Amino acid sequence: MKPALILVLVSLYIGEYILPSVEQSARVNRAQAMSEDGTVATEFGFWYREANVFMHFEEVTQTGVINGVSHYFYDENNELTRSLFAERGVYHDVRETEQYWLLEGVSITNIGNDSINVSKFPSQRWETNLSPALISTEVSVKPEKMSITELNAKIDYMREEGLNSGKFELGFWRKVLQPLATISLVFVAISFVFGPLREATMGLRVISGLVIGIMFKFFQDLLSPASLVFGFEPIIAILLPIVVCAVAGYFLLRRAG
């Protein structure tokens, strides 16, 4: 178990401090290679939501600039009450307690029962907790490529805005419980040495190990989307295969005793 614990600690360090920065550098280099100004764009742009405000960005850059910003405001009856369009938005991080977007070329349309009013402004501040890092992770970063700290911040933000954070919670618990998953698999491997398979051929042991590893991965990948569909806690989807694996290893070792 000692080499396994060392492997777990090294993996946690790489996943928390090295992989996220490398992933960010790779995204920036890829964006710069695909466009001259580091812009990330698709045919239909990117959609996002904060509470009852639906947002659309035509282009997202890696330098804190978004182009073609549209906001659609809905009331509690899901009726459109106001819309906003800005040519672009620039993120300003004045100090730790003051971050905002400065929207440029703003056009606001207020929709009433009997009238529609349009107002235009050269610029307008947009106060929000949505940072360039959060937009970037939503656009191009998968949860498994994010650190535990980034996932926790993303989950907190989405919960505050009333958004579904299920896939990020899955990524969070997968990373947090990865040490237990590794230890449980090593526990089963130990049972191959001291358990009922200790007298089996090496080929049978290797095949048995591969089957158990594939089944473990299969059940985790099956339960993960099931938690999003059926609404049970993501931690259960990640923890259940670990518990089953650990219990199986325990009984295999008991048989050896």
C-alpha positions as CSV (number, residue, x, y, z in Angstrom):
1,M,0.0,0.0,0.0
2,K,2.9,2.4,0.6
3,P,3.9,2.7,-3.1
4,A,0.2,3.2,-3.9
5,L,0.0,6.1,-1.4
6,I,3.0,7.7,-2.9
7,L,1.4,7.4,-6.4
8,V,-1.8,8.9,-5.0
9,L,0.0,11.9,-3.5
10,V,2.0,12.6,-6.7
11,S,-1.2,12.3,-8.8
12,L,-3.0,14.8,-6.5
13,Y,-0.2,17.3,-6.8
14,I,0.0,17.0,-10.6
15,G,-3.8,17.3,-10.9
16,E,-4.1,20.3,-8.6
17,Y,-1.0,22.4,-9.5
18,I,0.5,21.3,-12.8
19,L,-2.2,20.0,-15.1
20,P,-4.5,23.0,-14.8
21,S,-1.8,25.5,-15.7
22,V,-0.5,23.3,-18.6
23,E,-4.1,22.9,-19.8
24,Q,-4.6,26.7,-19.7
25,S,-1.3,27.3,-21.7
26,A,-2.4,24.7,-24.2
27,R,-5.8,26.5,-24.7
28,V,-4.1,29.8,-25.2
29,N,-1.6,28.4,-27.7
30,R,-4.4,26.6,-29.5
31,A,-6.5,29.7,-29.7
32,Q,-3.5,31.8,-30.9
33,A,-2.7,29.2,-33.6
34,M,-6.3,29.2,-34.8
35,S,-6.7,33.0,-34.9
36,E,-4.5,36.0,-34.9
37,D,-6.0,37.6,-31.7
38,G,-6.5,34.5,-29.6
39,T,-10.2,34.5,-30.1
40,V,-12.4,31.4,-29.5
41,A,-15.4,31.4,-31.7
42,T,-17.9,28.9,-33.1
43,E,-20.6,29.1,-35.8
44,F,-23.3,29.8,-33.2
45,G,-21.3,31.4,-30.4
46,F,-21.6,30.5,-26.7
47,W,-24.7,30.6,-24.4
48,Y,-24.7,31.1,-20.7
49,R,-27.2,31.8,-18.0
50,E,-27.3,33.7,-14.7
51,A,-30.6,33.2,-12.8
52,N,-33.3,34.6,-15.2
53,V,-30.7,36.3,-17.6
54,F,-29.7,34.4,-20.7
55,M,-26.5,35.5,-22.3
56,H,-24.9,34.9,-25.7
57,F,-21.3,35.7,-26.7
58,E,-20.2,35.6,-30.3
59,E,-16.5,35.4,-29.5
60,V,-14.5,34.8,-26.3
61,T,-10.8,35.7,-26.1
62,Q,-8.2,34.5,-23.6
63,T,-7.3,38.1,-22.6
64,G,-10.6,39.0,-20.8
65,V,-12.5,40.4,-23.9
66,I,-15.8,39.2,-25.2
67,N,-17.4,40.3,-28.5
68,G,-21.0,40.4,-29.6
69,V,-22.6,40.3,-26.1
70,S,-26.4,39.8,-25.8
71,H,-28.4,39.6,-22.6
72,Y,-32.1,38.5,-22.5
73,F,-33.9,39.3,-19.2
74,Y,-37.0,37.2,-18.2
75,D,-39.4,37.7,-15.3
76,E,-40.8,35.0,-13.0
77,N,-43.5,34.2,-15.7
78,N,-40.7,33.5,-18.2
79,E,-41.7,36.5,-20.3
80,L,-39.0,38.6,-22.0
81,T,-38.9,42.0,-20.4
82,R,-35.6,43.5,-21.6
83,S,-32.7,42.8,-23.9
84,L,-29.2,44.2,-24.1
85,F,-26.6,44.1,-26.9
86,A,-23.0,45.3,-26.6
87,E,-20.4,45.3,-29.3
88,R,-17.8,44.0,-26.8
89,G,-17.0,43.7,-23.1
90,V,-13.7,44.2,-21.4
91,Y,-13.0,42.7,-17.9
92,H,-11.6,45.0,-15.3
93,D,-10.0,43.6,-12.1
94,V,-9.4,46.8,-10.1
95,R,-8.9,45.1,-6.8
96,E,-9.9,41.9,-5.1
97,T,-13.3,43.3,-4.1
98,E,-14.1,45.1,-7.3
99,Q,-14.3,43.2,-10.6
100,Y,-16.7,44.1,-13.4
101,W,-17.1,44.1,-17.2
102,L,-17.2,47.4,-19.1
103,L,-19.6,46.9,-22.0
104,E,-19.0,49.1,-25.1
105,G,-21.5,50.2,-27.8
106,V,-24.5,49.2,-25.6
107,S,-28.1,49.1,-26.9
108,I,-30.9,48.3,-24.3
109,T,-34.5,47.4,-25.3
110,N,-37.2,47.6,-22.7
111,I,-40.3,45.7,-23.5
112,G,-43.5,46.8,-21.9
113,N,-47.1,45.8,-22.3
114,D,-47.9,48.4,-25.0
115,S,-44.5,49.9,-25.9
116,I,-40.9,49.1,-26.7
117,N,-38.2,51.6,-25.8
118,V,-34.6,51.5,-27.1
119,S,-31.8,53.3,-25.3
120,K,-28.2,53.5,-26.5
121,F,-25.0,54.2,-24.4
122,P,-21.4,54.4,-25.3
123,S,-20.5,52.2,-22.3
124,Q,-22.0,50.6,-19.3
125,R,-20.7,48.6,-16.3
126,W,-21.9,45.0,-16.0
127,E,-21.6,43.9,-12.3
128,T,-21.4,40.1,-12.2
129,N,-19.4,37.3,-10.6
130,L,-18.8,35.8,-14.1
131,S,-15.1,36.1,-14.7
132,P,-13.1,35.3,-17.8
133,A,-11.8,32.2,-16.1
134,L,-15.4,31.0,-15.5
135,I,-16.4,31.7,-19.1
136,S,-13.3,30.0,-20.4
137,T,-13.9,26.8,-18.3
138,E,-17.5,26.7,-19.6
139,V,-16.5,27.1,-23.2
140,S,-13.5,24.8,-23.6
141,V,-12.4,23.1,-20.4
142,K,-13.7,19.7,-19.3
143,P,-14.2,19.2,-15.5
144,E,-11.6,16.4,-15.4
145,K,-9.0,19.0,-16.6
146,M,-9.8,21.4,-13.8
147,S,-8.2,21.5,-10.3
148,I,-10.2,20.8,-7.2
149,T,-10.0,24.5,-6.3
150,E,-11.3,25.6,-9.7
151,L,-14.1,23.1,-9.5
152,N,-15.1,24.2,-6.0
153,A,-15.2,27.9,-7.2
154,K,-17.3,26.9,-10.3
155,I,-19.8,24.9,-8.2
156,D,-20.2,27.7,-5.7
157,Y,-20.8,30.3,-8.5
158,M,-23.4,28.1,-10.3
159,R,-25.2,27.3,-7.0
160,E,-25.4,31.0,-6.2
161,E,-27.0,31.7,-9.7
162,G,-29.4,28.8,-9.4
163,L,-27.7,26.8,-12.2
164,N,-27.2,23.1,-12.6
165,S,-23.7,22.2,-11.4
166,G,-24.0,18.5,-11.7
167,K,-21.2,17.8,-14.2
168,F,-18.8,19.9,-12.2
169,E,-19.8,18.2,-8.9
170,L,-19.1,14.9,-10.6
171,G,-15.6,16.1,-11.6
172,F,-15.1,17.5,-8.1
173,W,-15.9,14.2,-6.3
174,R,-14.1,12.2,-8.9
175,K,-10.9,14.1,-8.1
176,V,-11.5,14.2,-4.3
177,L,-12.2,10.5,-4.1
178,Q,-9.5,9.4,-6.6
179,P,-7.2,8.4,-3.7
180,L,-9.8,6.1,-2.3
181,A,-10.4,4.6,-5.7
182,T,-6.7,3.9,-6.2
183,I,-6.4,2.3,-2.8
184,S,-9.5,0.1,-3.3
185,L,-8.1,-1.2,-6.5
186,V,-4.8,-1.9,-4.9
187,F,-6.7,-3.7,-2.1
188,V,-8.2,-6.0,-4.7
189,A,-4.8,-6.5,-6.3
190,I,-3.3,-7.6,-3.0
191,S,-6.1,-10.2,-2.7
192,F,-4.7,-11.7,-6.0
193,V,-1.4,-12.3,-4.2
194,F,-2.7,-13.6,-0.9
195,G,-6.3,-14.6,-1.9
196,P,-7.8,-17.4,-3.9
197,L,-5.9,-16.4,-7.0
198,R,-2.5,-16.8,-5.5
199,E,-2.0,-20.2,-7.1
200,A,-3.4,-19.2,-10.5
201,T,-1.2,-18.6,-13.5
202,M,0.2,-15.1,-14.2
203,G,-2.0,-14.8,-17.3
204,L,-5.1,-15.5,-15.4
205,R,-4.2,-12.9,-12.8
206,V,-3.5,-10.2,-15.4
207,I,-6.8,-10.9,-17.2
208,S,-8.7,-10.9,-13.9
209,G,-7.1,-7.5,-13.0
210,L,-8.0,-6.1,-16.4
211,V,-11.6,-7.2,-16.1
212,I,-12.0,-5.7,-12.6
213,G,-10.4,-2.4,-13.7
214,I,-12.6,-2.2,-16.8
215,M,-15.7,-3.0,-14.8
216,F,-14.8,-0.4,-12.2
217,K,-14.4,2.2,-14.9
218,F,-17.5,1.1,-16.7
219,F,-19.7,1.4,-13.6
220,Q,-18.3,4.8,-12.7
221,D,-18.9,6.0,-16.3
222,L,-22.4,4.5,-16.2
223,L,-23.4,6.0,-12.8
224,S,-22.0,9.4,-13.5
225,P,-24.5,10.4,-16.3
226,A,-27.2,8.5,-14.4
227,S,-26.9,10.8,-11.5
228,L,-27.5,13.8,-13.8
229,V,-30.5,12.1,-15.4
230,F,-32.2,10.7,-12.3
231,G,-31.1,13.4,-9.9
232,F,-29.3,11.5,-7.1
233,E,-26.2,12.9,-5.5
234,P,-23.0,12.9,-7.7
235,I,-21.0,11.7,-4.7
236,I,-23.0,8.4,-4.7
237,A,-22.1,7.8,-8.4
238,I,-18.4,8.1,-7.6
239,L,-18.4,6.5,-4.2
240,L,-20.5,3.4,-4.9
241,P,-18.0,1.6,-7.2
242,I,-15.2,2.4,-4.7
243,V,-17.1,0.8,-1.9
244,V,-18.1,-2.3,-3.9
245,C,-14.4,-2.7,-5.0
246,A,-13.2,-2.4,-1.4
247,V,-15.7,-4.8,0.0
248,A,-14.8,-7.3,-2.8
249,G,-11.1,-7.0,-1.9
250,Y,-12.0,-7.5,1.8
251,F,-13.9,-10.8,1.2
252,L,-11.2,-12.1,-1.1
253,L,-8.6,-11.6,1.6
254,R,-10.9,-13.1,4.2
255,R,-11.1,-16.3,2.1
256,A,-7.3,-16.4,2.1
257,G,-7.3,-16.3,5.9
